[in-house]
Amino acid sequence: MPPNKLSLMLLFICVEGVYGADTDEMKSVLVTEGDSVTLNTDVTEVQRDDQILWMFGPKGTRIAELYKHSIDMFSSNETFGDRLQMDSFTGSLTIRNIRTTDSGLYKLQIHSNRGNSDEIFSVTVYDHLPVPVITSNSSDCSSSGSSVSRCSLMCSVLNVSDVTLSWYKGNSLLSSISVSDLSISLSLPLEVDYQDKNTYSCVLNNPIRNQTQHLDISQLCHTCSGSVHQRSVF
């Protein structure tokens, strides 16, 4: 066989191998605990001989299947209780009142006369965000007794994970601190002048939500009167 024809045949085989292979498509789904989420198959209407299979977790545990218009939930109630529902027309999977323990990989397999497809949903469930608490624990006066004072503030949140806590001056970021997987308490300090007229806010956020506490300097910070004030805004 001439070299050119042999090269062309090898090229065709390589291209067919690449495009003919089954590949898993990954979709990222972010949701807050307590909400409901639907993982869609994008199937308009399931035919009788179509098989739609859902699996969950690193071991690929079968949790729901639709075949010949019959739904089998296997033993998914051991993990999800009655919170899991499969649509009999589309094969889409709905998780109600979702929990952080429902985070993980959900694999979808579709087998039909029109072809086969695999898809993976990466579901991340975030805790509800608390509102940050701003406290003032000191008021420093100059030795001359001037009415100008500096106010030391602290913005805090308890038992959080996968969040960022930040101080803003208007729309400008002043400082921030982040935590990933661990559930811990965060605190972020700020010092301002009592006479400062700028707008400050403390913001707690994760990839899908945020909680903001605005600073009222007149409420938390006071001129020197011979005593130290300790107040908080919730």
C-alpha positions as CSV (number, residue, x, y, z in Angstrom):
1,M,0.0,0.0,0.0
2,P,1.4,3.4,-0.9
3,P,2.6,5.4,2.1
4,N,0.2,8.3,1.5
5,K,-2.9,6.0,1.6
6,L,-1.6,4.2,4.7
7,S,-1.1,7.5,6.5
8,L,-4.6,8.6,5.5
9,M,-6.1,5.4,6.8
10,L,-4.3,5.7,10.2
11,L,-5.4,9.3,10.5
12,F,-9.0,8.3,9.9
13,I,-8.8,5.6,12.5
14,C,-7.4,8.0,15.1
15,V,-10.0,10.6,14.5
16,E,-12.8,8.1,14.6
17,G,-11.5,6.8,17.9
18,V,-11.4,10.2,19.5
19,Y,-14.9,11.3,18.4
20,G,-16.5,8.0,18.8
21,A,-15.5,7.5,22.5
22,D,-18.0,8.1,25.3
23,T,-16.9,11.0,27.5
24,D,-18.5,12.2,30.7
25,E,-19.6,15.9,30.8
26,M,-19.4,17.6,34.2
27,K,-21.9,20.1,35.4
28,S,-21.5,22.1,38.6
29,V,-24.6,22.7,40.8
30,L,-24.5,25.0,43.8
31,V,-27.4,25.1,46.3
32,T,-28.2,26.2,49.8
33,E,-29.2,23.6,52.5
34,G,-33.0,23.3,52.7
35,D,-33.7,24.2,49.1
36,S,-34.8,21.8,46.3
37,V,-32.7,21.1,43.2
38,T,-33.5,19.3,40.0
39,L,-30.9,17.5,37.9
40,N,-32.2,17.6,34.4
41,T,-31.7,15.0,31.7
42,D,-32.7,17.4,28.9
43,V,-34.9,14.5,27.6
44,T,-38.2,15.9,26.2
45,E,-40.1,12.6,26.6
46,V,-38.8,9.2,27.6
47,Q,-39.6,6.4,25.2
48,R,-40.6,2.9,26.4
49,D,-37.3,1.2,25.7
50,D,-35.2,4.1,27.1
51,Q,-33.2,3.4,30.2
52,I,-32.3,6.3,32.5
53,L,-30.1,5.5,35.5
54,W,-28.9,7.8,38.3
55,M,-25.9,6.9,40.5
56,F,-24.5,8.7,43.5
57,G,-21.2,8.9,45.3
58,P,-17.7,7.7,44.6
59,K,-18.9,4.1,44.5
60,G,-21.6,4.9,41.9
61,T,-24.4,3.6,44.1
62,R,-27.6,3.2,42.1
63,I,-30.3,5.5,43.5
64,A,-33.0,5.7,40.7
65,E,-33.8,4.1,37.4
66,L,-36.5,4.6,34.7
67,Y,-37.0,1.7,32.3
68,K,-40.0,0.7,30.3
69,H,-41.9,3.5,32.0
70,S,-41.3,1.9,35.4
71,I,-39.4,3.7,38.2
72,D,-37.1,1.8,40.6
73,M,-35.7,3.9,43.5
74,F,-33.5,0.9,44.7
75,S,-32.6,1.6,48.4
76,S,-32.2,5.3,48.0
77,N,-34.5,5.9,51.0
78,E,-31.7,4.7,53.2
79,T,-29.7,7.9,52.2
80,F,-32.3,10.4,51.1
81,G,-35.5,9.2,52.8
82,D,-38.5,10.4,50.9
83,R,-36.7,13.5,49.6
84,L,-35.7,11.9,46.2
85,Q,-38.1,12.0,43.2
86,M,-37.7,10.9,39.6
87,D,-39.8,12.4,36.8
88,S,-41.6,9.6,34.9
89,F,-41.7,11.7,31.7
90,T,-38.1,13.1,31.5
91,G,-36.1,11.0,34.0
92,S,-34.9,14.2,35.7
93,L,-34.0,13.8,39.4
94,T,-35.3,16.1,42.1
95,I,-33.8,16.3,45.7
96,R,-36.1,18.1,48.1
97,N,-35.0,19.7,51.4
98,I,-31.4,19.1,50.4
99,R,-28.7,18.6,53.1
100,T,-25.0,19.2,53.2
101,T,-24.5,15.4,53.3
102,D,-26.1,15.2,49.8
103,S,-23.1,17.0,48.3
104,G,-21.2,14.8,45.9
105,L,-21.2,13.4,42.3
106,Y,-24.4,12.3,40.6
107,K,-23.9,10.3,37.5
108,L,-26.5,10.0,34.8
109,Q,-26.5,7.3,32.2
110,I,-29.0,7.3,29.3
111,H,-29.4,4.2,27.0
112,S,-31.8,4.5,24.1
113,N,-32.2,3.5,20.4
114,R,-31.0,7.0,19.6
115,G,-27.7,6.5,21.3
116,N,-26.1,6.5,24.7
117,S,-24.8,9.3,26.9
118,D,-23.2,9.8,30.3
119,E,-23.2,13.0,32.4
120,I,-21.9,13.9,35.8
121,F,-23.4,16.5,38.2
122,S,-21.1,17.9,40.9
123,V,-23.5,19.1,43.6
124,T,-22.3,21.3,46.4
125,V,-24.7,22.1,49.3
126,Y,-23.8,25.2,51.4
127,D,-24.9,25.9,54.9
128,H,-27.2,28.9,55.6
129,L,-25.2,32.0,56.2
130,P,-25.5,33.8,59.6
131,V,-25.6,37.6,59.7
132,P,-22.2,39.0,60.9
133,V,-22.1,40.7,64.3
134,I,-20.1,43.9,64.7
135,T,-18.8,44.8,68.2
136,S,-16.9,47.8,69.6
137,N,-14.7,47.0,72.5
138,S,-12.5,50.1,73.0
139,S,-12.4,53.9,72.7
140,D,-9.0,55.5,72.8
141,C,-8.7,59.1,73.8
142,S,-5.7,61.4,73.3
143,S,-3.8,62.6,76.3
144,S,-4.9,66.1,75.7
145,G,-8.5,65.2,76.2
146,S,-9.4,66.0,72.6
147,S,-12.9,64.8,71.4
148,V,-11.2,63.0,68.5
149,S,-11.2,59.3,69.2
150,R,-10.3,56.0,67.4
151,C,-12.9,53.2,67.5
152,S,-11.7,49.6,67.4
153,L,-14.3,47.3,65.9
154,M,-14.6,43.6,65.3
155,C,-16.8,41.7,62.9
156,S,-17.5,38.1,63.8
157,V,-19.4,35.0,62.7
158,L,-19.7,31.6,64.4
159,N,-19.4,28.0,63.1
160,V,-19.0,28.7,59.4
161,S,-17.2,26.9,56.5
162,D,-16.4,27.7,52.8
163,V,-17.0,31.4,53.4
164,T,-15.2,34.7,53.2
165,L,-15.6,37.5,55.7
166,S,-14.8,41.0,54.5
167,W,-14.8,44.7,55.5
168,Y,-15.8,47.2,52.9
169,K,-15.5,51.0,52.8
170,G,-18.2,51.9,50.4
171,N,-17.6,49.5,47.5
172,S,-13.9,49.2,48.2
173,L,-12.6,46.1,49.8
174,L,-10.5,46.9,52.9
175,S,-9.6,43.4,54.3
176,S,-10.9,39.8,54.2
177,I,-10.4,36.4,55.7
178,S,-11.5,33.0,54.3
179,V,-12.0,29.5,55.5
180,S,-12.5,26.4,53.4
181,D,-13.8,23.1,54.8
182,L,-13.5,23.4,58.5
183,S,-16.4,24.8,60.6
184,I,-14.8,27.5,62.7
185,S,-15.5,31.1,64.0
186,L,-14.1,34.1,62.1
187,S,-13.3,37.6,63.3
188,L,-12.0,40.5,61.4
189,P,-10.9,43.8,63.0
190,L,-11.3,47.4,61.8
191,E,-10.3,50.7,63.3
192,V,-12.1,54.0,62.3
193,D,-12.3,57.6,63.5
194,Y,-15.3,58.6,65.4
195,Q,-15.9,61.5,63.0
196,D,-15.5,59.3,59.9
197,K,-18.5,59.9,57.6
198,N,-17.7,57.0,55.2
199,T,-20.0,54.0,54.9
200,Y,-18.6,50.7,56.2
201,S,-20.1,47.2,56.0
202,C,-19.1,43.7,57.0
203,V,-20.0,41.0,54.4
204,L,-20.1,37.2,54.8
205,N,-20.3,35.4,51.5
206,N,-20.0,32.0,49.9
207,P,-20.2,31.3,46.1
208,I,-24.0,31.7,46.0
209,R,-25.1,33.9,48.9
210,N,-24.1,36.8,51.1
211,Q,-25.1,38.4,54.4
212,T,-24.3,42.0,55.1
213,Q,-24.1,44.0,58.3
214,H,-23.8,47.8,57.9
215,L,-21.8,49.8,60.5
216,D,-23.4,52.6,62.4
217,I,-20.5,54.5,63.7
218,S,-22.7,56.8,65.8
219,Q,-24.2,53.8,67.6
220,L,-21.0,51.9,68.3
221,C,-18.4,54.5,68.6
222,H,-18.5,57.4,71.1
223,T,-16.4,60.4,72.1
224,C,-14.4,60.1,75.3
225,S,-16.4,60.4,78.4
226,G,-14.2,58.7,80.9
227,S,-15.6,55.2,80.2
228,V,-15.0,52.5,77.7
229,H,-18.1,51.4,75.7
230,Q,-18.7,47.8,74.6
231,R,-21.7,47.4,72.3
232,S,-22.7,45.2,69.4
233,V,-24.9,45.3,66.3
234,F,-26.7,42.1,65.4
